[in-house]
Amino acid sequence: MGDTGGAPPPSVPEEPCPMPRLAVFALVVCALSVAAAVVAFVEGSFLGIVWVLLAGLTSNMAWFYIRKAKADRAAREARLG
């Protein structure tokens, strides 16, 4: 039933892969820590340095998870076809 004579199955257009959830969370934390750093420095507190360091860490985490998702998607596409 439904023999296509060896023809490959019709291709289904892929929808773009959404951004990984951990990357989204990291970007949200990054934005909040930048806002906290600005508020801390405006108030004259050196605690803003900790917020800047947290912003740097979370931006690197977001970059890592986005690049990892792209590499995983490319590997999956290479494996499938």
VENBELWO-V428709 format. One record per residue. N is the residue number from 1. NEAR is the number of other C-alpha atoms within 12 Angstrom. Layout:
n:N near:NEAR
n:N near:NEAR
This chain:
n:1 near:4
n:2 near:7
n:3 near:8
n:4 near:9
n:5 near:8
n:6 near:8
n:7 near:9
n:8 near:10
n:9 near:10
n:10 near:8
n:11 near:9
n:12 near:7
n:13 near:6
n:14 near:9
n:15 near:6
n:16 near:10
n:17 near:14
n:18 near:15
n:19 near:21
n:20 near:23
n:21 near:16
n:22 near:22
n:23 near:24
n:24 near:21
n:25 near:20
n:26 near:27
n:27 near:28
n:28 near:20
n:29 near:27
n:30 near:27
n:31 near:23
n:32 near:21
n:33 near:27
n:34 near:26
n:35 near:19
n:36 near:25
n:37 near:27
n:38 near:22
n:39 near:19
n:40 near:19
n:41 near:18
n:42 near:13
n:43 near:12
n:44 near:12
n:45 near:15
n:46 near:16
n:47 near:19
n:48 near:22
n:49 near:20
n:50 near:19
n:51 near:26
n:52 near:26
n:53 near:19
n:54 near:26
n:55 near:27
n:56 near:23
n:57 near:21
n:58 near:27
n:59 near:27
n:60 near:20
n:61 near:25
n:62 near:27
n:63 near:23
n:64 near:21
n:65 near:24
n:66 near:25
n:67 near:17
n:68 near:18
n:69 near:22
n:70 near:19
n:71 near:15
n:72 near:16
n:73 near:20
n:74 near:15
n:75 near:13
n:76 near:12
n:77 near:12
n:78 near:10
n:79 near:9
n:80 near:9
n:81 near:9
